Amino acid sequence: MALFAFSFYMEQIPVNDGAGFDGVFYREVFRNFSTEFFTVGYDSFRIQRIFPFCLMNLVYKLAGVPLTNAHMMAGMIILHFLNLAIQILFFFKLAKLQEWNPVTKAILFSLFFFNFSVLKDYSFEAFQTDAFAVTIALVSYYALLTGKNATAFAISLLGLVTWPTVTYVMVPLILFQHKGNVASAPGPFRARFFGLLPFAYVIPALALVAFSFILHKEASLNGLLLTSPRLSLIIFSLVAIVGCGWSVATLQKLPPFPYAPTDFFKSFRLRPAIGIALCIVAISAVLRTLANEEFFFDGKLFLFQVIARPLKYPLITLAGHIVYWGLLPVLILIFARDFVKEFMGRSPGHALVLLFFIFLALDSEGRHIAPFLPLLLVPLGFSLDKANLAPKAAIFTVISQLILSHFYMPVNVEGFAENLEQGEFFTPVAQRFFMNYGPWMTSTSYFYWIAIAFVAIIVTNVVFRRAKRPQSGL
């Protein structure tokens, strides 16, 4: 809480009176929701991102608080603190439910709270939905783990007006909840599934690049990569992705995919599926009806972004996630075997969600995996408990997280506001902020963070290997 307060005290984005760019829209929802929602409406994309700003508008209206920029910013700061308190409460409820040992609990707490996303980005741009989407995901997943499926789904429905991924992730977890008769002898494909998975990325990636050049749409590819496309670098990046993915699957000896197609049919729950479908369709239809004709973003473009962005620089995805989340991706890689086995083994629905997570994690913009964060804690906690780590592993993680979060590094230096106002996001000054979002990294920022990423992996691996305590025998 103290670090969070300190991060708010430090600085806010010096554009649009602290609202930033996307935040202007959310601030206007805060200001005008009660008069605009049923009249002017919002575009079909951002109408799915209006919570909790619509709620704050109603609260301010009922309380008679003037909707000035200063009052709204104060309200957002208070709301973020309340949101953080809920996250801390449910983190420890989850820790108690999973019975994590103290070392595991300390490591996971630092991964969850001590990162750039929490200590800098939420405070720097207060008018954003990310923090609230994480809370909805955490609370709904906790309800699911305690066997309250209806409650879990009801809470996750808030995701349809906050960050729809939260809701869509909860659906397979509920509908494919029972393991059924899992096949005990996987065939060659399932046995090599994760080794083959990186090669599956080659086809859509090469197709996207090839069509861009064949149809002379290099400008469109440039827009996705946020740089001029160089075919040699793109090919090198593709080879690096496939090689790294295959190496992790092979060296970490990732387990086979545990479910045959029939297992998904056997575990599917028809009656809940009907109710879930009706709820989602009804809410989506209402939102679509109230949406206006304004165009803001195309969902198909996001699909192309996820496929193209990893090709900007070799392994930029790794750099993008570490600059945003710190050691979280490092520990997932180090404990990949136990992590994947535990994640998939919980249910066929978890296996589907893991594949969805891997796909979205391809994007170098680390914030896109925010709704998965609570789900990652459980299998990672299992892996850490199994490793039986000494306290020095927790101390190392906490210190590393605080260093990697770079929340202490000022962003609003001389020239930064001018760069933003002129749309110059690739200058050395502007990179203080935009390097945190992988696609906007310059080559200098990329080399800096990819070097940090490799050092973090090597040092963390050494520390955690030495921190493993011997297992007590009978």
C-alpha positions in Angstrom: 0.0 0.0 0.0 2.9 2.4 0.9 4.6 1.7 -2.4 1.4 2.1 -4.3 0.8 5.5 -2.5 4.3 6.6 -3.3 3.8 5.7 -7.0 0.7 7.9 -7.1 2.5 10.7 -5.3 5.4 10.7 -7.9 3.8 11.7 -11.2 1.0 11.3 -13.7 1.0 11.5 -17.4 1.3 15.1 -18.5 -1.3 15.0 -21.2 -5.0 16.0 -21.0 -4.7 16.9 -17.4 -3.5 13.5 -16.3 -5.9 11.4 -18.3 -3.4 10.5 -21.0 -4.6 9.4 -24.5 -7.0 6.5 -24.1 -7.9 7.8 -20.7 -9.7 10.8 -22.2 -12.5 8.5 -23.3 -12.8 6.8 -19.9 -12.8 10.2 -18.2 -15.7 11.3 -20.4 -17.6 8.1 -19.5 -17.0 9.1 -15.9 -18.3 12.6 -16.6 -21.2 12.0 -19.0 -22.3 8.3 -18.7 -25.8 9.0 -17.3 -26.6 11.4 -20.2 -24.8 9.7 -23.1 -25.2 5.9 -22.7 -28.8 5.8 -23.9 -28.5 8.7 -26.3 -25.1 9.2 -28.1 -23.7 5.8 -27.0 -20.2 4.6 -27.5 -18.4 2.8 -30.3 -18.7 -1.0 -30.3 -15.2 -1.6 -29.0 -15.0 0.8 -26.1 -18.5 0.2 -24.9 -17.0 -3.0 -23.6 -14.5 -1.0 -21.5 -16.8 1.4 -19.6 -16.7 -0.1 -16.1 -16.0 1.2 -13.4 -16.2 4.7 -14.9 -19.9 4.4 -15.5 -20.4 3.4 -11.8 -18.3 6.3 -10.6 -20.5 8.7 -12.7 -23.6 7.4 -10.9 -22.0 7.6 -7.5 -20.9 11.2 -8.1 -24.4 12.1 -9.4 -26.1 10.7 -6.3 -23.6 12.3 -4.0 -23.8 15.7 -5.8 -20.1 15.9 -6.4 -19.1 18.3 -9.2 -17.6 16.3 -12.1 -14.5 18.4 -12.5 -11.2 16.9 -13.7 -9.7 17.3 -10.2 -12.6 15.6 -8.5 -12.6 12.8 -11.0 -8.9 12.2 -10.6 -9.3 12.1 -6.8 -12.1 9.6 -7.2 -10.0 7.4 -9.4 -7.1 7.4 -6.9 -9.5 6.4 -4.1 -11.0 3.7 -6.3 -7.6 2.3 -7.2 -6.8 2.1 -3.5 -10.0 0.3 -2.8 -9.3 -2.0 -5.8 -5.8 -2.7 -4.5 -7.3 -3.6 -1.0 -9.6 -6.1 -2.6 -6.7 -7.6 -4.6 -4.6 -8.0 -1.4 -7.6 -9.5 0.5 -8.3 -12.1 -2.1 -4.6 -12.8 -2.7 -4.3 -14.0 0.9 -7.7 -15.8 0.7 -6.3 -17.6 -2.4 -3.0 -18.3 -0.5 -4.9 -19.8 2.4 -7.1 -21.9 0.0 -4.0 -23.2 -1.8 -2.0 -23.6 1.5 1.1 -22.0 0.0 4.1 -22.1 2.3 5.5 -18.7 3.5 8.3 -18.6 0.9 5.9 -19.3 -2.0 3.5 -16.7 -0.6 6.2 -14.0 -0.5 7.4 -14.8 -4.0 3.9 -14.8 -5.5 2.9 -11.6 -3.7 5.9 -9.8 -5.1 5.2 -11.1 -8.6 1.6 -10.0 -8.4 2.1 -6.5 -6.8 5.7 -5.4 -7.3 5.8 -4.8 -11.0 5.7 -1.9 -13.4 2.0 -2.5 -14.1 1.0 -1.9 -10.5 3.6 0.5 -9.2 3.8 2.8 -12.1 1.4 2.2 -15.0 -1.8 2.2 -12.9 -0.8 5.4 -11.2 0.7 7.1 -14.2 -2.6 6.6 -16.2 -5.3 6.3 -13.6 -8.1 6.2 -16.2 -7.6 2.6 -17.4 -9.4 -0.6 -17.0 -6.5 -3.0 -16.5 -6.4 -3.0 -12.7 -10.1 -3.6 -12.4 -10.1 -6.4 -14.9 -7.4 -8.2 -12.8 -9.6 -7.9 -9.7 -12.6 -9.3 -11.5 -10.5 -12.2 -12.7 -9.1 -12.8 -9.3 -12.4 -12.8 -7.4 -14.2 -14.8 -10.0 -11.5 -17.4 -10.2 -11.4 -17.7 -6.4 -15.1 -18.3 -6.4 -14.6 -21.1 -9.0 -11.9 -22.7 -7.0 -14.2 -22.8 -4.0 -16.9 -24.6 -6.1 -19.2 -21.6 -6.6 -19.6 -21.8 -10.3 -22.6 -19.6 -10.6 -21.0 -16.9 -8.5 -17.8 -17.1 -10.5 -19.6 -16.7 -13.8 -21.8 -13.9 -12.4 -18.8 -11.9 -11.3 -16.9 -12.6 -14.5 -19.8 -11.0 -16.5 -18.5 -7.6 -15.3 -15.7 -8.4 -17.7 -18.0 -7.8 -20.7 -18.0 -4.1 -19.8 -14.4 -4.0 -18.4 -12.2 -6.4 -20.4 -14.2 -9.2 -22.2 -11.2 -11.7 -22.0 -12.0 -12.1 -18.3 -15.5 -13.5 -19.1 -14.4 -15.6 -22.1 -11.6 -17.2 -20.0 -14.1 -18.2 -17.3 -16.4 -19.9 -19.8 -14.2 -23.0 -20.6 -13.2 -23.3 -17.0 -16.9 -23.8 -16.1 -18.0 -25.8 -19.1 -15.1 -28.2 -19.2 -14.6 -28.7 -15.5 -14.5 -32.4 -15.0 -11.6 -34.4 -16.2 -13.6 -37.4 -17.3 -11.7 -40.5 -18.5 -8.4 -39.0 -19.5 -6.5 -41.1 -22.0 -3.5 -42.7 -20.2 -1.4 -43.4 -23.4 -1.1 -40.3 -25.5 -0.2 -40.8 -29.2 2.9 -39.3 -30.9 1.2 -36.0 -31.6 0.0 -35.4 -28.1 3.3 -36.6 -26.7 5.2 -34.0 -28.7 2.4 -31.4 -28.6 4.4 -28.5 -27.0 7.5 -29.3 -29.1 5.4 -28.9 -32.2 3.4 -25.9 -31.0 6.0 -23.3 -31.9 6.0 -24.6 -35.5 2.3 -24.0 -35.7 3.1 -20.3 -35.4 5.2 -20.4 -38.5 2.3 -20.8 -40.9 0.1 -17.8 -40.0 3.2 -15.6 -39.4 4.8 -16.4 -42.8 1.4 -16.1 -44.5 0.9 -12.6 -43.0 4.4 -11.4 -44.0 4.2 -13.0 -47.5 0.8 -11.5 -48.3 2.0 -8.1 -47.1 4.9 -8.1 -49.5 3.0 -9.8 -52.4 0.1 -7.4 -52.2 2.5 -4.5 -51.7 1.0 -3.9 -48.2 4.3 -3.2 -46.5 2.8 -0.1 -45.0 0.2 -2.2 -43.2 2.9 -4.5 -41.9 4.8 -1.4 -40.8 1.7 -0.2 -38.9 1.6 -3.5 -37.1 5.3 -3.6 -36.3 5.6 0.1 -35.7 8.7 0.1 -37.7 9.8 -0.4 -41.4 9.7 -4.2 -42.1 13.0 -5.8 -43.0 12.5 -9.3 -44.3 15.8 -10.6 -43.1 15.1 -9.4 -39.5 11.6 -10.8 -39.6 12.9 -14.2 -40.7 15.5 -14.1 -38.0 12.9 -13.3 -35.4 10.7 -16.1 -36.6 13.6 -18.6 -36.3 14.4 -17.3 -32.8 10.8 -17.8 -31.7 10.5 -21.3 -33.0 14.0 -22.2 -31.7 13.3 -20.8 -28.2 9.9 -22.4 -28.0 11.2 -25.8 -29.1 14.1 -25.6 -26.8 12.0 -24.9 -23.8 9.6 -27.7 -24.6 12.5 -30.1 -25.1 15.0 -29.1 -22.4 12.3 -28.6 -19.8 10.7 -31.9 -20.9 7.2 -30.5 -21.0 4.5 -33.1 -20.4 2.3 -34.5 -23.2 -1.1 -32.9 -23.8 -3.2 -34.9 -21.4 -6.6 -34.9 -23.1 -7.8 -36.6 -26.2 -10.7 -34.9 -28.2 -13.2 -37.3 -26.6 -12.2 -36.1 -23.2 -13.5 -32.6 -24.0 -16.8 -34.1 -25.2 -17.2 -36.2 -22.1 -16.5 -33.3 -19.8 -18.7 -30.7 -21.6 -21.6 -29.5 -19.5 -24.6 -28.8 -21.7 -27.1 -27.2 -19.2 -24.7 -24.6 -17.9 -23.6 -23.9 -21.5 -27.1 -22.9 -22.4 -27.4 -20.5 -19.5 -24.0 -19.0 -20.1 -24.6 -18.6 -23.8 -27.9 -16.8 -23.2 -26.3 -14.4 -20.6 -23.4 -13.5 -22.9 -25.6 -13.2 -26.0 -28.1 -11.0 -24.2 -25.6 -8.6 -22.7 -23.6 -8.4 -26.0 -26.8 -7.8 -27.9 -27.8 -4.9 -25.6 -24.3 -3.4 -25.9 -24.3 -3.7 -29.7 -27.8 -2.1 -29.8 -26.6 0.8 -27.8 -23.3 1.2 -29.7 -23.0 4.0 -32.2 -21.5 4.0 -35.7 -18.1 5.4 -34.6 -15.2 3.2 -35.5 -12.4 2.8 -33.0 -10.8 -0.6 -33.3 -11.3 -3.8 -35.4 -11.0 -7.2 -33.6 -9.4 -8.8 -36.7 -6.6 -6.2 -36.5 -5.8 -7.4 -32.9 -5.4 -10.9 -34.3 -3.0 -9.7 -36.9 -1.1 -7.7 -34.2 -0.6 -10.7 -32.0 0.8 -12.7 -34.9 3.0 -9.9 -36.3 4.4 -8.1 -33.3 6.7 -10.9 -32.1 8.5 -10.5 -35.4 9.7 -6.9 -34.8 12.9 -7.9 -33.0 14.2 -11.4 -32.1 12.5 -12.5 -28.8 11.0 -9.1 -28.2 8.1 -10.8 -26.5 10.5 -11.9 -23.7 11.8 -8.4 -23.3 8.3 -6.9 -23.4 7.0 -9.2 -20.7 9.9 -8.8 -18.3 9.9 -5.0 -18.6 6.2 -5.1 -17.6 5.9 -8.0 -15.2 9.4 -8.6 -14.0 10.4 -12.2 -13.0 6.9 -13.7 -13.6 7.7 -15.0 -17.1 11.2 -16.0 -15.9 9.8 -18.2 -13.2 7.2 -19.7 -15.5 10.0 -20.7 -17.9 12.2 -22.1 -15.1 9.4 -24.2 -13.6 7.8 -24.8 -17.0 7.3 -28.6 -16.7 5.5 -28.5 -13.3 3.7 -25.3 -14.2 2.3 -26.7 -17.5 1.5 -30.1 -15.9 -0.4 -28.6 -13.0 -2.2 -26.0 -15.2 -3.5 -28.5 -17.7 -4.1 -31.3 -15.2 -6.7 -29.3 -13.3 -9.3 -29.8 -16.0 -9.8 -29.8 -19.8 -11.0 -26.2 -19.5 -7.7 -25.2 -17.9 -5.9 -26.8 -20.9 -7.9 -24.7 -23.3 -7.2 -21.6 -21.3 -3.5 -22.4 -21.2 -3.4 -22.5 -25.1 -5.3 -19.2 -25.2 -2.8 -17.7 -22.8 0.2 -18.9 -24.8 -1.4 -17.3 -27.9 -2.0 -13.9 -26.3 1.4 -14.1 -24.6 3.0 -14.1 -28.0 2.3 -10.3 -28.2 5.2 -8.2 -26.9 2.7 -5.9 -25.2 2.8 -7.5 -21.8 -0.4 -5.9 -20.5 -2.5 -8.2 -22.7 -2.0 -11.1 -20.3 -3.3 -9.1 -17.3 -6.6 -11.0 -17.1 -4.7 -14.3 -16.8 -2.6 -13.2 -13.9 -4.7 -14.8 -11.1 -4.8 -18.0 -13.0 -1.1 -18.2 -13.3 -0.6 -17.9 -9.6 -2.1 -21.3 -8.8 0.1 -23.6 -11.0 3.1 -21.5 -10.3 2.4 -21.7 -6.5 2.2 -25.5 -6.8 5.6 -25.5 -8.6 7.2 -23.3 -6.0 5.9 -25.4 -3.1 7.1 -28.5 -4.8 10.6 -27.0 -5.1 10.7 -26.5 -1.3 12.7 -23.2 -1.6 14.7 -21.5 1.2 13.8 -18.0 2.2 16.6 -16.5 0.2 14.6 -17.3 -3.0 11.8 -15.0 -1.7 14.3 -12.3 -0.7 15.9 -12.4 -4.1 12.5 -12.2 -5.8 11.2 -9.3 -3.8 14.4 -7.2 -4.4 14.5 -8.2 -8.1 10.9 -7.2 -8.6 11.3 -3.8 -7.0 14.4 -3.2 -9.2 12.8 -4.5 -12.4 9.6 -2.5 -11.8 11.6 0.7 -12.3 8.7 2.5 -10.6 11.3 4.8 -9.1 12.5 6.1 -12.5 10.9 9.5 -13.3 9.1 9.6 -16.6 8.0 13.2 -16.7 11.5 14.6 -17.5 12.1 17.7 -19.7 10.8 17.3 -23.2 8.5 14.3 -22.4 5.2 16.3 -22.5 6.3 18.0 -25.8 7.1 14.6 -27.3 3.6 13.3 -26.4 1.8 16.3 -27.7 3.7 16.0 -31.0 3.1 12.2 -31.2 6.9 11.4 -31.1 6.9 8.2 -29.1 10.3 6.9 -30.3 12.6 9.5 -28.9 14.9 8.6 -26.0 12.9 10.7 -23.7 9.5 9.3 -24.7 10.9 5.8 -24.5 11.0 6.2 -20.7 7.4 5.3 -20.9 6.7 3.7 -24.2 9.5 1.1 -23.9 7.2 -0.6 -21.4 4.9 -1.6 -24.3 6.9 -4.0 -26.5 5.7 -2.8 -30.0 6.8 0.7 -29.2 10.3 -0.3 -28.2 13.1 1.3 -30.2 16.1 -0.8 -31.1 18.0 0.8 -28.2 15.3 0.0 -25.7 15.0 -3.5 -27.0 18.7 -4.3 -26.7 18.7 -2.9 -23.2 15.7 -5.0 -22.0 16.6 -8.2 -23.9 20.0 -8.1 -22.2 18.3 -7.6 -18.8 16.0 -10.5 -19.7 18.8 -12.9 -20.3 20.7 -11.8 -17.2 17.5 -12.2 -15.2 16.9 -15.8 -16.5 20.5 -16.9 -15.8 20.8 -15.3 -12.3 17.3 -16.4 -11.2 17.9 -19.9 -12.4 21.2 -20.1 -10.4 19.6 -18.6 -7.2 16.6 -20.8 -7.3 18.6 -24.0 -7.9 20.8 -23.1 -4.9 17.8 -22.2 -2.8 16.2 -25.7 -3.2 16.2 -27.5 0.1 16.6 -31.2 0.1 13.4 -33.2 0.3 12.9 -35.0 3.5 12.8 -38.8 3.1 10.9 -41.4 5.1 
